Amino acid sequence: MDSVYIPKTEIELENWMKENCFNFNSYSINGSSIYEGFGIDKSGGLYIWYYTEHGQKDNLKYFKSEIEIVEYALNQIKSDKWAKTHCIGFSTDINKINDLKNILESMETVYFEDKIPYYGIDRPVYRVFVLGCDIKKTEYLKEKYWTEK
């Protein structure tokens, strides 16, 4: 499928996301379950774009057809920088994270990193993300560099 392909159904959108290596962490497309994020639902002949968090679901927008909501969802997903990220490093050990970054650089793989106060302000977790289909060539690194549970 070329870059001008536009999905028209939820199933096509789901397949497009898979083919382009988007993650489903924050999107419920075609009934996949999520803890927090956006999704498509159907009720009484209407299609609903919703947001859910901690079991609370808020309907944000209503559409009369599947093609309309899929187009809307596609634009939302494409504009979400996190939708194409894959975390492959997650550790409190900065040396381990630096090793991972060196490996990614030697593979000429684009990545970005951040740190979050996962265990509190004094014990941050360092995270490393790859984008899109680079996950296919780097996923094996998770085993060694995703060390926190």
Secondary structure as the mmCIF struct_conf table of DSSP 4:
data_model
#
loop_
_struct_conf.conf_type_id
_struct_conf.id
_struct_conf.beg_label_comp_id
_struct_conf.beg_label_asym_id
_struct_conf.beg_label_seq_id
_struct_conf.end_label_comp_id
_struct_conf.end_label_asym_id
_struct_conf.end_label_seq_id
TURN_TY1_P TURN_TY1_P1 SER A 3 VAL A 4
BEND BEND1 THR A 9 THR A 9
HELX_RH_AL_P HELX_RH_AL_P1 GLU A 10 GLU A 19
TURN_TY1_P TURN_TY1_P2 ASN A 20 CYS A 21
TURN_TY1_P TURN_TY1_P3 ASN A 25 SER A 26
STRN STRN1 TYR A 27 SER A 28
TURN_TY1_P TURN_TY1_P4 ASN A 30 GLY A 31
BEND BEND2 TYR A 35 TYR A 35
STRN STRN2 GLU A 36 SER A 43
TURN_TY1_P TURN_TY1_P5 GLY A 44 GLY A 45
STRN STRN3 LEU A 46 GLU A 53
TURN_TY1_P TURN_TY1_P6 HIS A 54 GLY A 55
STRN STRN4 GLN A 56 PHE A 63
BEND BEND3 LYS A 64 SER A 65
HELX_RH_AL_P HELX_RH_AL_P2 GLU A 66 LYS A 78
TURN_TY1_P TURN_TY1_P7 SER A 79 SER A 79
HELX_RH_3T_P HELX_RH_3T_P1 LYS A 81 LYS A 84
STRN STRN5 THR A 85 SER A 91
BEND BEND4 THR A 92 THR A 92
HELX_RH_AL_P HELX_RH_AL_P3 ILE A 94 SER A 106
TURN_TY1_P TURN_TY1_P8 MET A 107 GLU A 108
STRN STRN6 TYR A 111 ILE A 116
TURN_TY1_P TURN_TY1_P9 TYR A 118 TYR A 119
TURN_TY1_P TURN_TY1_P10 ILE A 121 ASP A 122
BEND BEND5 ARG A 123 ARG A 123
STRN STRN7 VAL A 125 LEU A 131
HELX_RH_3T_P HELX_RH_3T_P2 GLY A 132 ASP A 134
HELX_RH_AL_P HELX_RH_AL_P4 ILE A 135 THR A 138
HELX_RH_3T_P HELX_RH_3T_P3 GLU A 139 LEU A 141
HELX_RH_AL_P HELX_RH_AL_P5 LYS A 142 TYR A 145
STRN STRN8 TRP A 146 TRP A 146
#
